[in-house]
Structure formats: C-alpha cells, structure tokens
Amino acid sequence: MPLMKNHEVVKTDFSTLTLTSRGKVRDIYNLDPYLLIVATDRISAFDVVMPNPIPGKGEILTRMSVFWFRKTEDIIRNHLITTDPEAYPESCAAYRDLLRGRSMLVQKAKPLPVECIVRGYLSGSGWKDYSRTGMVSGIRLSQGLRESDRLPQPIFTPSTKAADGEHDQAITRQEMERLIGADLTAKVIDISLMIYNRAFGIADAAGMIIADTKMEFGLIDGELILIDELLTPDSSRFWPKDDYKPGRAQKSYDKQFLRDYLLSISWDQKPPAPALPADIIAKTKDKYTEALQRLIKEDAGP
C-alpha cells in the first residue's frame, strides 16, 4: 500500500451525506448508527488551522491511528469498524475513491469532555509550566529538571476540550474528577498510562521516542472506549532516539517543526494564520512520512 497519494484534500463536501462537524483536521459525517471520519490534509498549530494543507497528511494520520488501535485493542476496545470504503454503507459509494486511505467507519460514542495527555518527557507546555511553577497540571516534579528530561515515570496531565479557535486549558486530576467522576477518572488514567507504555516500547524499537501524546475516550452504553485518533504526529511528540539530548528542544517527526517555524516569524498565534512556504510544507510532510515508515518497517520485522 502506498504511503500517500499525490492529490491533496483540504475539505470534503459530500452533498448526499449529513455533515456532523468539521474540526481542525477531520470532517465527520453521520451514517446512523455509525460515523464516517475523514482525515483531510489540513494542519493546525496553536489551535489555528493553517491556510496551506500538507499533501497526503490525512492518509498518514489514518494509517498511524489504525496501526496503534490494533496494537492496543487488548488494553481497551476502540471505535474503529473498518477503513475499507467497499464495506461502508451504500450511501458512501459515490465518494469511495476520495475516502480510500483517509477515512474510518466508526461506532458512535459520547466523548468525554477532557483531553487525556500522558507525558514521559518534559517538553512543550509541560516544560513551560514546570519552568514557571515547578508543577505540571498540579503535579509537583523534582527540582532542577531540564527541558526534554525524561521523567522518573510518565504522568497524566488532562486538559479541557476547547471550541475551535480557542486553546485547551490544563486542568488537575481533581478538576477532571469533578467533570466525569473519580472512578471514571481513575480508569482513564490507568488505561492512558498502559497505552503510552505499550506504544513507547514499540516506538523505541523503531528508533523513536514518544515524548508525550494526547488521547480521547468516549462511552458506549456505559463502556469506556478509545476514540478519535491515536498516537499520530498531530497528537504526539515523536523524537529521533539517536539525536536525543536533554537540556534543549529536540528534532521531531511531528508538527513541532511547524510550530518552531511559526514562532521564528513572531506570529501572534491568532487567526488568520500566515501562508506557509513551500519548503516548510515539504519538510513537515517528510517528517510525518518518516514517523510512519519507521513504525511500519519495525512492525514488518526483519
């Protein structure tokens, strides 16, 4: 299977289907009793969608999510039914060519109102919070840690799920318990850490470090399941293991490269986002592609 096609998909408009929502990256259609999730090539940074797509990105995200869903399905059930457009409802038949490789037919679930973030290393907003307060999401860490240091053990740092155009806000475990209850919070934390630890070992064998990742969960008839995407370069920080050095920012296989570029041009992180140069688009695409290739190569074995 090719990693990506040559065309790009910025937005879908399936006139005979019911659009439920259009997120920063995904277009979601209602196919009662299912949902159709289409990963476009849009990319966001600092919660703002860029004006330029990353060609083939939606296919990479879909393939990586499926890879990780299969690697973790013994830990928790996920919402994926199939990625084969031939098996989708007949109402999707006219759109099969576009859907192939970048879509998932999934079960409907009631999403939990929190983003579930696991951090194994001190980076990004976690590093900023620690530098300011010595804590990350209310968790007190040891003194003297450096940027990109590996934590003694992974920590769970939830956040709110902000509306489009707004920023997620870090919350504490206690605030999460007030939102969804103590028992469900404890279950989500345990499963999130199990998924991270499983994925960390797989990525490590592929020469990558998963510094942190964001997951989403939902409920179906009271059962907790994994939804949305999983362990993609959009939702995680992937670092090359052979270049890792604590005390500085790291090279990455994710959109941190894009964030760094945007910071370098002093953009105020508010819409509208600036147009992206061709070399930034190409290099971002290369980084996403390499992350996928490393995982698939490792999974294929010798």
C-alpha positions as CSV (number, residue, x, y, z in Angstrom):
1,M,0.0,0.0,0.0
2,P,1.4,3.4,-0.9
3,L,2.0,5.8,2.0
4,M,0.1,8.6,0.3
5,K,-1.4,9.7,-3.0
6,N,-0.4,12.8,-4.9
7,H,-3.6,14.7,-4.5
8,E,-4.5,16.8,-1.5
9,V,-7.8,17.1,0.3
10,V,-8.4,20.3,2.1
11,K,-12.2,20.0,2.7
12,T,-14.8,17.4,1.9
13,D,-18.3,18.2,0.7
14,F,-20.3,15.0,0.4
15,S,-23.7,16.6,-0.5
16,T,-25.7,13.4,0.0
17,L,-24.3,12.8,3.5
18,T,-25.0,14.7,6.7
19,L,-22.0,16.6,8.0
20,T,-21.9,16.4,11.8
21,S,-18.8,18.5,12.4
22,R,-15.8,20.0,10.7
23,G,-12.8,20.0,13.1
24,K,-9.3,21.3,12.6
25,V,-8.4,18.3,10.6
26,R,-11.3,15.9,10.4
27,D,-14.7,16.1,8.7
28,I,-17.3,13.9,10.4
29,Y,-20.5,12.6,8.8
30,N,-23.5,10.9,10.4
31,L,-24.2,7.5,9.0
32,D,-26.6,6.2,11.6
33,P,-25.8,4.2,13.6
34,Y,-22.2,4.9,12.6
35,L,-19.9,7.9,12.0
36,L,-17.7,8.4,9.0
37,I,-14.4,10.2,9.9
38,V,-12.5,11.7,7.1
39,A,-8.9,12.9,7.8
40,T,-8.2,15.8,5.5
41,D,-4.8,17.3,4.8
42,R,-5.4,20.4,6.9
43,I,-2.9,21.1,9.7
44,S,-3.3,23.3,12.7
45,A,-0.8,24.8,15.1
46,F,-1.5,26.7,18.3
47,D,-5.2,25.7,17.7
48,V,-5.4,27.6,14.5
49,V,-5.8,25.9,11.1
50,M,-3.1,26.9,8.6
51,P,-4.1,28.2,5.1
52,N,-2.0,25.5,3.4
53,P,-2.5,21.8,3.6
54,I,0.2,19.1,3.9
55,P,-0.5,16.8,1.0
56,G,-1.1,13.2,2.0
57,K,-1.2,14.0,5.7
58,G,-4.7,12.6,6.2
59,E,-3.7,9.2,4.9
60,I,-0.7,9.2,7.2
61,L,-2.8,10.0,10.2
62,T,-5.4,7.4,9.3
63,R,-2.8,4.7,8.8
64,M,-1.0,5.5,12.0
65,S,-4.2,5.5,14.1
66,V,-5.2,2.1,12.7
67,F,-1.7,0.8,13.5
68,W,-2.0,1.9,17.1
69,F,-5.6,0.9,17.5
70,R,-4.6,-2.7,16.6
71,K,-1.6,-2.6,18.9
72,T,-3.7,-1.6,21.9
73,E,-7.0,-3.3,21.3
74,D,-6.2,-5.8,24.0
75,I,-5.9,-3.0,26.5
76,I,-9.2,-1.2,25.6
77,R,-11.8,-1.5,22.9
78,N,-11.7,1.3,20.2
79,H,-14.3,2.7,17.9
80,L,-12.9,1.5,14.6
81,I,-15.1,-0.7,12.5
82,T,-13.3,-0.6,9.1
83,T,-11.3,1.6,6.8
84,D,-12.4,-0.2,3.6
85,P,-14.8,2.1,1.6
86,E,-16.2,-1.0,-0.1
87,A,-17.6,-2.1,3.3
88,Y,-19.1,1.3,4.1
89,P,-22.8,1.9,3.7
90,E,-24.0,2.3,0.1
91,S,-24.6,6.0,0.7
92,C,-20.8,6.4,0.6
93,A,-20.4,4.7,-2.8
94,A,-20.0,7.9,-4.9
95,Y,-17.1,9.0,-2.6
96,R,-15.1,5.8,-2.3
97,D,-12.1,7.0,-4.3
98,L,-11.6,10.0,-2.1
99,L,-12.3,8.1,1.1
100,R,-9.8,5.3,0.4
101,G,-6.9,5.5,2.7
102,R,-8.0,8.6,4.7
103,S,-11.3,7.6,6.4
104,M,-12.7,5.4,9.1
105,L,-16.1,4.0,9.7
106,V,-16.6,4.1,13.5
107,Q,-19.0,3.4,16.2
108,K,-20.8,6.4,17.8
109,A,-19.7,7.2,21.3
110,K,-20.4,10.0,23.8
111,P,-17.0,11.8,24.0
112,L,-15.6,12.6,27.5
113,P,-15.1,16.4,27.9
114,V,-11.4,16.1,28.5
115,E,-8.2,15.6,26.6
116,C,-6.1,12.8,28.1
117,I,-2.4,13.6,27.9
118,V,0.4,11.4,29.0
119,R,3.9,12.9,29.3
120,G,7.1,10.8,29.6
121,Y,9.4,13.8,29.0
122,L,9.4,17.4,29.9
123,S,8.6,19.4,26.8
124,G,6.1,21.8,25.2
125,S,3.5,23.4,27.5
126,G,4.6,21.0,30.3
127,W,8.1,22.4,30.2
128,K,6.7,25.9,30.3
129,D,4.5,25.2,33.3
130,Y,7.3,23.5,35.1
131,S,9.7,26.4,34.5
132,R,7.2,28.8,35.9
133,T,5.8,26.8,38.9
134,G,7.7,23.5,39.3
135,M,4.5,21.7,38.5
136,V,2.6,20.3,35.5
137,S,-1.2,20.2,35.8
138,G,-0.9,20.4,39.6
139,I,1.7,17.6,39.8
140,R,4.8,18.6,41.7
141,L,8.0,17.5,40.0
142,S,11.6,17.3,41.2
143,Q,13.7,20.4,41.2
144,G,16.4,21.0,38.6
145,L,14.8,19.2,35.7
146,R,15.9,20.4,32.2
147,E,14.0,20.8,29.0
148,S,13.4,17.4,27.4
149,D,14.4,15.4,30.5
150,R,12.8,12.0,30.8
151,L,10.5,11.9,33.8
152,P,11.0,9.3,36.5
153,Q,7.7,7.8,35.4
154,P,5.1,9.0,32.9
155,I,2.5,11.5,34.3
156,F,-1.1,12.1,33.3
157,T,-1.9,15.7,32.6
158,P,-5.5,16.3,31.4
159,S,-6.8,19.4,29.7
160,T,-10.2,20.8,28.6
161,K,-11.5,20.3,25.1
162,A,-11.7,23.8,23.7
163,A,-14.0,25.0,21.0
164,D,-12.5,25.7,17.6
165,G,-10.2,28.7,17.6
166,E,-9.7,28.5,21.4
167,H,-6.9,27.0,23.4
168,D,-7.2,23.9,25.6
169,Q,-6.6,24.6,29.2
170,A,-4.6,22.3,31.5
171,I,-6.6,21.0,34.5
172,T,-5.8,19.0,37.5
173,R,-6.9,15.4,38.3
174,Q,-9.3,16.9,40.9
175,E,-10.9,19.1,38.3
176,M,-11.2,16.1,35.9
177,E,-12.9,14.2,38.7
178,R,-15.4,17.0,39.1
179,L,-16.2,16.7,35.4
180,I,-16.5,12.9,34.9
181,G,-16.3,11.4,38.4
182,A,-13.5,9.9,40.4
183,D,-14.0,6.2,39.3
184,L,-14.0,7.0,35.6
185,T,-11.1,9.4,36.0
186,A,-9.0,6.6,37.7
187,K,-9.9,4.2,34.9
188,V,-9.0,6.7,32.2
189,I,-5.6,7.4,33.8
190,D,-4.7,3.7,34.2
191,I,-5.6,2.9,30.6
192,S,-3.9,6.0,29.2
193,L,-0.7,5.1,31.0
194,M,-0.9,1.5,29.8
195,I,-1.3,2.7,26.2
196,Y,1.6,5.1,26.5
197,N,3.9,2.5,28.0
198,R,3.0,-0.1,25.3
199,A,3.5,2.5,22.5
200,F,6.7,3.7,24.0
201,G,8.3,0.3,23.7
202,I,7.1,-0.2,20.1
203,A,8.4,3.3,19.1
204,D,11.7,2.7,21.0
205,A,12.4,-0.4,18.9
206,A,11.7,1.8,15.8
207,G,14.3,4.3,16.9
208,M,11.8,6.9,18.1
209,I,10.9,8.4,21.5
210,I,7.3,9.3,22.2
211,A,7.8,12.3,24.5
212,D,4.1,12.8,25.1
213,T,0.7,12.0,23.5
214,K,-2.9,13.0,23.7
215,M,-5.8,10.6,23.6
216,E,-9.6,10.8,23.6
217,F,-12.1,8.5,25.2
218,G,-15.9,8.1,24.9
219,L,-18.7,6.0,26.3
220,I,-20.9,3.5,24.5
221,D,-23.7,2.2,26.8
222,G,-21.5,3.0,29.8
223,E,-18.5,1.2,28.4
224,L,-15.3,3.2,28.1
225,I,-13.7,3.1,24.6
226,L,-10.9,4.8,22.8
227,I,-12.0,7.2,20.0
228,D,-10.8,9.8,17.6
229,E,-7.1,9.4,16.5
230,L,-4.3,7.6,18.4
231,L,-0.5,8.4,18.6
232,T,-0.2,10.4,15.4
233,P,2.2,13.2,14.7
234,D,-0.7,15.6,15.2
235,S,-1.4,14.3,18.7
236,S,2.1,13.3,19.9
237,R,5.7,14.3,20.0
238,F,8.0,11.9,18.2
239,W,11.7,12.4,18.6
240,P,14.6,10.5,16.9
241,K,16.2,8.5,19.5
242,D,19.7,8.8,18.1
243,D,19.6,12.6,18.3
244,Y,18.1,12.9,21.8
245,K,19.9,15.1,24.2
246,P,18.2,16.6,27.3
247,G,18.6,20.3,28.1
248,R,17.4,21.6,24.8
249,A,14.5,21.3,22.3
250,Q,14.6,18.1,20.2
251,K,14.4,17.4,16.5
252,S,11.0,15.8,15.8
253,Y,8.8,13.8,13.5
254,D,5.7,15.8,14.3
255,K,4.3,19.3,13.8
256,Q,6.7,20.8,16.4
257,F,8.8,21.6,13.3
258,L,5.9,23.7,12.0
259,R,5.4,25.3,15.5
260,D,9.0,26.3,15.6
261,Y,8.8,27.9,12.2
262,L,5.7,29.9,13.3
263,L,7.5,31.0,16.5
264,S,10.5,32.1,14.4
265,I,8.4,34.6,12.4
266,S,6.7,36.0,15.6
267,W,3.2,35.2,14.6
268,D,0.7,36.1,17.3
269,Q,-0.9,32.7,17.3
270,K,-4.3,34.2,16.4
271,P,-6.3,33.8,13.1
272,P,-5.6,34.3,10.3
273,A,-2.6,32.1,10.2
274,P,0.3,33.1,7.8
275,A,0.8,31.3,4.5
276,L,3.4,28.5,4.8
277,P,6.4,28.5,2.5
278,A,6.8,25.5,0.2
279,D,9.9,24.2,2.0
280,I,8.1,24.2,5.4
281,I,5.2,22.2,3.8
282,A,7.6,19.7,2.2
283,K,9.7,19.3,5.4
284,T,6.6,18.8,7.5
285,K,5.3,16.2,5.1
286,D,8.7,14.4,5.2
287,K,8.7,14.3,9.0
288,Y,5.2,12.8,9.2
289,T,6.1,10.3,6.5
290,E,9.3,9.2,8.2
291,A,7.5,8.6,11.5
292,L,5.0,6.2,9.7
293,Q,7.7,4.5,7.7
294,R,9.8,3.8,10.8
295,L,6.8,2.2,12.6
296,I,5.7,0.1,9.7
297,K,9.3,-1.1,9.0
298,E,9.7,-2.1,12.6
299,D,6.3,-3.8,12.6
300,A,7.2,-5.8,9.4
301,G,10.3,-7.2,11.2
302,P,13.5,-8.5,9.5
